[in-house]
Amino acid sequence: MKQNTTDLKTSDFDYELPPERIAQVPVVPRDQARLLYVTQNLSDHSISALPSLLNPGDLLVFNDTKVIPARLFGKRGSVAIEVLLHKKQDTQTWQAFARPGKRLHVGDIISFAPDFFVEVLEKCNDGEILVRFSVPDEGLQAYLQQYGEIPLPPYIKRPQGSTLDDRSRYQTVYAAREGAIAAPTAGLHFTPELLSKLAARHIKCLNVTLHVGAGTFLPVKALHLKDHIMHAEWGEVTLDTARQINIARQEGRRIVVIGTTTLRLLETAADAEGVVQAFSGNTDIFIYPGYRFKVGDVLLTNFHLPKSTLFMLVCAFAGQRRMRQAYEYAIAQNYRFYSYGDATLLEKSNDQI
């Protein structure tokens, strides 16, 4: 049954979540988080059971982006300013959000340390600014490690700021390429032991890169989905990775996508016939019901915020009715939600209602 998706509203993707269901810390060890397997039925598992839920020959695709300490606290004169980096422009220039940003002007200096500051190059909409750092790219990461904080989502409450524990917990064990300001949270559940068990079951793993940006924190303000504009994020799929994915699909092996960020990148890189191409650049793809997926067969992903683009994506992948039933069940069964919470394993559905 085909769904009319031309006039979908943001409110169509709302649901009620009790605040106590929002996870404030992750489960330890990581692979003991709960996993809700969503097919025609619902079944309860733990992440550690993932190898037994998958098939030998399945191909897992991960996002190997690495979260940087992108939240900085500085001063413009005597005024305290918070700066959240979200997209690199060149070796010294970044797009960022500033709070408070209304009184900033082009040419203002925001200092974080005597030898570490930014100049405001441009003011944009919604508190966004373009800044140039006083240090070049090769030295910037060391300064960020010293003065920056991991930018946890606003629903994780840290009145005193993110902790040293968050620096390791809010990072996948396979993170390799610095540039994200938010973690690809489905990957937070994996441990070296779990990856070894997947390999022992002849389940191969590949990496792509999508540097998750601030858009993942921003609410959808448009009344109708067709009017929402996504923030662009930089991603890369190498030629060899694309080739291995295409071979797996030709051989009838399933593509198991780890996280919505990975899925968005693969869908960007695939042509109309579903052949994945090498890709390096920005993507602003917005996936919601009505979209026809070209690559993924199975999706591992966390529970997402109401009225978020990520909840819209999983509804497109597994069906709106099925996802509503899954979320209602998860709330009733005390699953933990959002970045530090539990996960779902979704099989793709042709029925998006």
TAVENGI-V866303 format. One record per backbone hydrogen bond with DSSP energy under -1.0 kcal/mol. CO is the residue of the C=O (numbers start at 1). NH is the residue of the N-H. If there is no record, write none. Layout:
BEGIN
co & nh
CO & NH
CO & NH
END
This chain:
BEGIN
co & nh
8 & 225
9 & 12
10 & 13
11 & 14
13 & 307
18 & 21
19 & 22
21 & 337
29 & 32
30 & 33
31 & 48
33 & 47
34 & 343
35 & 45
36 & 345
37 & 43
38 & 347
41 & 39
43 & 37
45 & 35
46 & 49
47 & 50
49 & 53
50 & 54
55 & 58
58 & 204
59 & 256
60 & 206
61 & 258
62 & 208
64 & 176
64 & 177
66 & 179
66 & 180
68 & 70
70 & 85
71 & 149
72 & 83
74 & 81
75 & 111
76 & 79
79 & 76
81 & 74
82 & 99
83 & 72
84 & 97
87 & 95
92 & 133
93 & 89
93 & 90
94 & 131
95 & 86
95 & 87
96 & 129
97 & 84
99 & 82
101 & 104
105 & 108
108 & 120
110 & 118
111 & 75
113 & 116
116 & 112
116 & 113
117 & 134
118 & 110
119 & 132
120 & 107
122 & 130
125 & 128
127 & 98
128 & 124
129 & 96
130 & 121
130 & 122
131 & 94
132 & 119
136 & 139
136 & 140
139 & 143
140 & 144
141 & 145
142 & 146
143 & 147
144 & 148
149 & 71
150 & 152
153 & 156
158 & 161
163 & 167
165 & 169
166 & 170
172 & 175
177 & 66
180 & 68
183 & 185
184 & 187
185 & 188
186 & 189
187 & 190
191 & 195
192 & 196
193 & 197
194 & 198
195 & 199
196 & 200
197 & 201
198 & 203
199 & 202
202 & 57
204 & 60
206 & 62
208 & 64
209 & 236
210 & 212
212 & 181
213 & 216
214 & 217
223 & 10
224 & 227
225 & 228
233 & 283
234 & 211
235 & 281
236 & 209
237 & 279
238 & 242
239 & 243
240 & 244
241 & 245
242 & 246
243 & 247
244 & 248
245 & 249
246 & 250
247 & 251
248 & 253
249 & 252
254 & 59
255 & 297
255 & 298
256 & 61
257 & 259
257 & 300
259 & 263
260 & 264
261 & 265
262 & 266
263 & 267
264 & 268
265 & 269
266 & 270
269 & 277
271 & 274
275 & 271
279 & 237
281 & 235
283 & 233
288 & 291
297 & 348
298 & 257
299 & 346
300 & 259
301 & 344
305 & 308
308 & 312
309 & 313
310 & 314
311 & 315
312 & 316
313 & 317
314 & 318
315 & 319
317 & 349
319 & 323
320 & 324
321 & 325
322 & 326
323 & 327
324 & 328
325 & 329
326 & 330
327 & 331
328 & 332
329 & 333
330 & 335
331 & 334
336 & 342
337 & 23
338 & 341
343 & 36
344 & 301
345 & 38
346 & 299
352 & 320
END
